[in-house]
Amino acid sequence: MKTRSIKTVAVFCGSNHGTSEQFTAAAQTLGRVLGQAGITIVYGGTIRGLMGVVADAALHSGGTVYGVVTESLHRRGQSHPGLSKHEIAPDLRSRKKRMIELADAFIALPGGIGTIEELMEVWAMNQLSEIDKPIGLLNPLDFFTTFLSFIDHMVATQFLPAGHRHSISVDADADALLAKL
């Protein structure tokens, strides 16, 4: 197994809190774990939903948080004011590109379309050898289990090699997930 030096993790997650406090608790725990480990978080730069929760938890734990917010969200007042560092990207595509450049690894928490799109892009980039950066899913309340069943269906119908399915780490525990990366 390849030993990696992970100094910065891009966190993909929802701009909403979801239906359960366990989603918020998972985001808080991940932020705290990364902050205490001295791992910089790079994320979408807003104060909203799980994104703001992860950032606040890391900052409260003495961590460094780098936000890359879109110009549109910044104009709407959604930029997190307390970040260690931030930048404003002209659009979503530029924001994602910048986050990918800055990160050594990626962790997705529960979220919506944007979260899944970010996750799938870095997963595809790894599959195509455009990047070589580990990916993890923090899976509170089995949020990603149905999604992973669909991925397993891709393997079963031979649209995805099994090795690519297993190239992503999944755990409900933030410490265990970080260790897997």
Salt bridges, closest charged atoms under 4 A:
ASP56 OD1 - HIS80 NE2 2.57
GLU71 OE2 - ARG75 NH1 3.22
GLU87 OE1 - ARG98 NE 3.06
GLU101 OE1 - ARG98 NH1 3.32
GLU117 OE2 - LYS96 NZ 2.30
GLU118 OE2 - ARG95 NH2 3.00
GLU121 OE1 - LYS96 NZ 2.47
ASP132 OD2 - LYS2 NZ 2.70
ASP132 OD1 - ARG4 NH2 3.05
ASP152 OD1 - ARG165 NE 2.63
ASP171 OD2 - LYS180 NZ 2.86
